[in-house]
Amino acid sequence: MSQYVASVSFGKDSLAMLLILLEKGAPLDEVIFYDAGMEFKAIYKTRDRLLPMLQAAGVKYTELRPQNPFLYDMLERPVFSKKKGQHAGYGWCGGVCRWGTELKTRTIDKYATGKTTHYVGIALDEPERIERLEPPKVAPLKEWGMTEADCLRYCYERGFYWEENGIRLYDILDRVSCWCCANKNKKELKNIYTHLPEYWERLKELQARIERPMKKFKNKKHGEYGNLFDLEQVFRREETGREK
């Protein structure tokens, strides 16, 4: 029975944690990856590189998934709220409505119940997240004194770059979370628009089906905007130098 498990998203922090656990020969029976089906391609490629390493180390690999497809819950699931009444889908995941994140955490925690140790990839410079941890969860990155920047550098040194379209995702995104995460800021969204047009088109397809704007921003000339179609017009004006 697995007693030492690690939750790994295959982003920089959890990957650094996993690589160090393997290098140190620390107790590790199982790696858990929760796949919502909305990760960047680079995340899946990173996962696939690790699978042979886990097999060679005798570490079990387990993939968890939501009960319903992510897009069903996002766009179609019958939902009732006091504000909107009966409507279809939870909409964007992020901000005050982090339904996908809550489902992920709940699913992983349920699976890891009864384990001796549950390693999680939280870096030293995330003290608020570390303070919320309860046994059996532990944050080895904190014990090793590793910040988020340390984790990224460690992964780069070992040849993990999260590249798509010739771009390292961590060069243009603060976090390589789900590509449709509504917590992305304007800089990240503009970089997706500029460097990752495939994902930008997919985001617009979602926006066309979701009434709520993905994000809301303020501009001196144009007031408040957040609908991705409006935001695209802002990016185009910025490209021509007609808006800052």
N, C-alpha and C positions, 0 to 999 in steps of 0.2 A: 504493500500500500504506500502511495506517495505521501511523504510527510514534509518534505522540503520542496516548496513550489515557488515559481517565479512568474509574476504577471509581466508579459513582455508585449509592447505595442510595436516593437521594431523601429521606434523613433530613437533619437540620439541617446536619451538618458537611460531608457530601459535596455537598449542594445549594449551600451557601455557596461551597465551592471551585469548583464548576462555574460559578456565576454570576459569580464574580470572574474566572475564566479567560476567560469570554466578554467581560466588560466590558474586561479588559485587552488583549484581542486576542492572548492568549498562544497558542503553537502547540498546536493541538488538532484531531486528525483524527477521533477516534471516542470515543463514550461507551458504556460497557458497564454493563448492568443485569442482575444475576442475580435471576431471579424464581423463588422456591421455591413460589409460589402461596399463601403464607400471610401476606402483608403486610396491614396495615390498609388499608381503602379509601382513606384519606387519602393514603397513599403512591402508590397508582395514580393518583389525581387529580392529585397533584403531578407525577408523571411525564408525564401527558397534557398538562399546561400547558407543560412544557418542550419537548415534541417539535416544535412549530412554531418555537420559538426555535432549536433545533438545526438544523432544516432551513434556516432563513433564514441561519444562519451557515455553512452548508455542512459541518456536522459529521455524520458517519455515526452512526447509532444502532443498537446491537446488543443483543439480549436473549438471555441464556443461561438455560437451565433444567436441572434435574436430569434424569438419564436416566430415572429412575422417578418417578412422582408422589410428592410428599412424604408423603402419608398412607399410601401403600403401604409405603414404607420405615419409617414410624413404627409402623404397626399390623399389617402383614401379611407383610412380607418374612421368609422363613425365616432365622433367625439362630442361631448357636451361640456360647455363652460358657461359660467354665469355671465361673462361678458358678451359672448357671441352666440350662446344657445347651441343648438345642434348644428354641427358642421363637419366637413370631411377633412381628416388628417390633422396632426399636431402642428404641421408647418415647419418652419426653420428650427433647427436645434442649435441653441446658443443663447447667451444673455440670461434673461430670467427664466427662460423655458428650455432647460437642458435635458429634455426627455430622453434623448439617446444616450447621454452620458450617465444619467441615473440608471437606465436599464443596463448599461454595460457594467457599472459598478455592482449593481444588485446581482447580476448573473455570475460575475466572477466571485464575489463574496460568498454566494450560496455554494458554488462549486468547491471553494477552498475551505469551507467549514470543517473544523476538526483537524486541520493540518497543524503540524508542530511549528513550522515557520513559513511565512508567506512574504517573499521578497518583492518589494515594489520599487520602481525606478524613480524615486524622488530625490532631486539633487540638493546639495547643501544650502543653496541660496533660494530654497522654497520653504522657509521655516513654518509658514502657516499650514501648509499641507502636511508637513512632518508632525506638527503638534496634534493634528487630527487623527493620526494613526493610532489604532488600537490593536493589541495582540490578537492574532499571531503575526500581524503585519510588521515588517521591519524595513528600514531604509538604509541598506548597506552603503549607498553613495555618500550619505551623511557621515557614516563612520569612517569612510575612506577619505573624507575631506574634499569630495569632488563637486564642483559647481557645474552648472549647465554648460558653460564654455569649456570646462575641462572634459566633459563627456563628449562634446562634439569633436574636440581636438583628438581625443583618444580614438574615436571611431575613424576619423580621417586618417590617422596614422596607421590604421589597420586596413585601409582600403575600402571603407564604406563611405559613399559620397551622396547617395540618394539623388542620382541624376535623372533628369527627364528633359528631352529636347536640348541636350547639351548643357543644361543649367543645374547646378546643385541647389536643391530645394531650400536648404537652410541658408543659402545666400539671398533668397528673395522672400522667405516666409519666416516668421518668428517661431511658429510651431508647425510641424508637419503632421497635423491632425487630419481628420476626414476632410476631403476637398470641399465639401459643402457646409462646413462648420460656420455658423453665423457669428462666431467670435472673431473672425478675421477683421483686421482693421483696414482702413482705406489704402494704406501703403501695400499691404498684402494683396488686396483685391486688384489694385492697379498692376501689380507685378504678375498676377495670374492673367489679367487681360493682355498684358504686353508679351509675356514669355510663354504662357501656357494656354493658348487660345482654345484648345480642345476642352479644357475644363471650364473656361469662361463660357463657351457655348452651352455646356451642360448646366452651368449655373443659371443661365438665362432661361433655359427650358424649364427649370424648376420654378424660377420667379414668375413665369407666365402662368403657372398653375397655383401659385400661393399669393393670396391677397396681401399679406403683411410684407412690407419691404424687408429685404435681408438685413440691411443696416440703415441707420439714419445719420446723415451728416449735415452740417450747416455750412453755407457759403454766403459771403457778403452780397454777392450779386443775385444769387438764385434761391436764397432762403434754405429751407430744409428739404433734403432729398434722401432717398435711400433705395428706391426701386432700382434694380440693376440696369434697367434700360435707360433710366435717367443718369445713372452713374456712368454708364458708357459714354453718354454725350459729354459729360464733364471731362472724362479722360481724353476724349477727342479734342475738346477745346484746349486742354492742357498741352496736348501734343503740338498744337499750332501756336501756342504761346498766347492764346486769347483768354486764358484763365489761369489763376494761380491758386 
